[in-house]
């Protein structure tokens, strides 16, 4: 359904909370150990959110579904990033266009 929606919705916007409260250590992440067994481990909210952002970005890249991530607050790395292609008919990408990780 997501792949089919690209024609109607050529770009997705994701607002990412990078405020100081995201450093609170009340999150949990799923991680795999060396045997491939998944465990829940304590984390910050930011680490937990990072996992979700990576999954969204990988999906956008795989589907060539332009997705623009916007941080709430400016950072030294920038405030905007686009992944997943140009989003035909969606206008120019904001910020940097991210290349897929190797």
N, C-alpha and C positions, 0 to 999 in steps of 0.2 A: 504494500500500500504506500509505503514511503517513496519507493522508486516511482510509482505512478503519480504521486502528488507533486513531483518536481515541475511538471508542466504548468500546473495551476499556481504553485508556490515556488518560484524559481530561487528564492533565497530564504534562509532561516536566520533568526537573530536570537542569540543566547546572551543574557545578561549574567555576568559572573561576579559574585560578591567577593571582593578581595579586601574587605574591611578588616580592621584589627581583630574583631571578634572571631574571625575564621581561624585564629591561632589557638582557640580554646581546645583543650585535649579531650573533648567529649564525643569524638567520632569513633567509628569502627571501619576497618577495611577488610576485604577478603584478599588473602595472599596465599600463594602456593609455595610449599616447601620444596626441597630438592627431590622429594619422592613424588611430587605432583599432588599432594594432599592439600586441600584448601582449609585454611584456618581463619578465624576472626581475630584481628589484633587491634589494640587501641591505636587511635590516631587523632590528629587534629581535624577540625572541620575542613580545613584547606586541603589536607591530604586526601580526605574522603571525596571532596568535590573534584579534585584533580583526576581521580580515577574515572568519574562520570564524564568529565570533559574529554579525556582521552578516548573513551568509548564513542562519544558523539562525533568527535573529529575523525576517528577511523571509519565510522559508518558514512559520514559525509564524503570522505575521500573515496571510499569504495563505490559509492553511488554517483559520484560527480555531482553531489547536491551541495551547492554553495551554502556555507554556514558561516555567519559572521559572529565572532565572540567579542563581547564588549565588557571590559572590566569597569566596575563601578567607580573606581578611583585610579588616577594616573599612576603609572609605575615607570621605573627607569627602563624597563624592557619595552614599553609602549602600552597603549590602552586598547588597541583593536587588532584583531587578526582574522583573516578569511581563509577558509579551507574548502576543499571540495570542488574547485572549478570556478568558472566565471559566472554561472547562473544566467544563462542567455535571457536577455530581456530584463535583467534585474539591475542594470547600471553597473558602474565600476565598483570594484571591491574597495572596502575601507582599509586603512592601515596596510600592514604587510600581508602578502599572500604567502601562506605557509606551504613548504614543500613536504611531501611525505617523508617520514623518518625511515632510515635504512635499517 
